Amino acid sequence: MIRAVTFDLWLTLIWDSKELEEYRRLRRVLNIHRFVNRVGSKGRSYRRFDFNSIRLAMEQLGVKVNETYDSGRDVSPEDRGRMIFELLGIKFPPGETRELEAQAGRILSDAGYFKKYPHFNPEAGPVLRDIKKRGLKIGLISNAARSSRTYRRMLNSYGIGKYFDALTISCEVGYLKPAREIFHHSMTQLSVQPHETIHVGDLFKADVVGAVSYGMHAAHYTGLWQKYAQYMNPGEHIPADFKIPQNRVVREIDSLRQIPKLIEEIG
């Protein structure tokens, strides 16, 4: 019997435009530039940093984080703050280091997420409401660089935050989908078993393979693929040796409105 439904975030509940991506990238650089030059004088080996120095450090941070992604791990906002200070060569007194790293992490997490949110999938609200009326729990499982606090604020702005019982974000858990650890963390938060849960997401390897390998059912959602058509390849994320485990259901859906029927089908 299905007791919970978990959702991917990007290209399932929300999507971005190139303009919004650029806006947030610029906000991160601007906000970190302001912060570093305000607090940097507390540290050793400090100099005043111009905008281009911060931009370069942010690009280097992206490279380092991507190297971590290759191992299936993710980096917390606090560790990203620490990495920025390391790249800039700023060292703080031991008693102040952790708090300043946490502040930098919060800036990286929040930048650009106060006024301009990503586009919201209009199918999501009615479907989430339907799932909740059935008495099921709802979770979010996302490979994402911002804190659950930031995403909770965003979901609240769409009017759907109230439907989510738990948010599981890779940068806080330390693992990326399809690693079983991130799915396990979500099941623990929701107090349900994997076979009692359907996971919905747009990437076959991360969402479908990851979920069913952990024992969940899965829905491969393609309804927003056209928003990133230049990045999507239908077969790209499907491992050649993938087989659906016995007693697990996998369906491809192009509308979130198909989820209630899938819940009824599984039972």
Secondary structure, 3 states (H helix, E strand, C coil): CCCEEEECCECCCEECCHHHHHHHHHHHHHHHHHHHHHHHHHCECCCCCCHHHHHHHHHHHHHHHHHHHCCCECCCHHHHHHHHHHHHCCECCHHHHHHHHHHHHHHHHHCCCCCCCCEECCCHHHHHHHHHHCCCEEEEEECCCCCHHHHHHHHHHHCCHHHCCEEEEHHHHCECCCCHHHHHHHHHHHCCCHHHEEEEECCHHHHHHHHHHCCCEEEEECCCHHHHCCCCCCCCCCCCCCCCCCCCCEEEECCHHHHHHHHHHHC
